[in-house]
Amino acid sequence: MKKIPILFSGPMVRAILAGRKTQTRRAIKPQPDEDGLCRDLSRDEKLFDSSGREYKCPFGFPDDLLWVRETFAMATGSSVLPDTPVYRADGEGLPILAHKWKPSIFMPRSISRLTLLVKEITVERVQDISDRGPSNDCTDEGVFHCGLNLPDDWRERGYHSIEKCAFRDLWDSINKKRGFGWDNNPWVWVVEFGVICRNVEEV
């Protein structure tokens, strides 16, 4: 079992804590050739593209643990013990801060409060995310379900659901400037996980 760090923004941390986020999609780097990808990865399988390049998922395999890095600071003041970590995703009402917020990339493993148990790793094009039926991957990514009734032929007419549009906007806000925008339809790692609200060393 491996223990691997993974970064999340404040809104996505809140979605995880609320039980609304059980999947994450991350761009495959570098992008593979279009053909020859195997889709389901177990611990013994490898991923190749048509040129023979091998890809290793940086997020492990099923049963590995991902420890969440998020924006944090060390608090001070009468309401908390010295050097107590506070998390920006918790929002208002936080204790007085001794230091400025530190980016998630600098969070040490010892103060991570969330651990994700990898259940499944697959690969797909980002635009192939499901937005229908009980397996609505858009809502599993943490975007809200709108519950609107749309015409029966709305998909054939080229429209997306509100959830898919919300996920598209979320995706572009993180990835477009990096060259992996929605319109480019990049290949992505799809990581499905269970949430454990404990430090990875306590799991």
Secondary structure by P-SEA (a helix, b strand, c coil): cbbbbbbbcaaaaaaaaaccccbbbbbcccccccccccccccccbbbbccccbbbbcccccccbbbbbbcbbbbbbccccccbbbbbccccccccccccccccccccccccccbbbbbcccccccccccccccccccccccccccccccccccccccccccaaaaaaaaaaaacccccccccccccbbbbbbbbbbccccccc
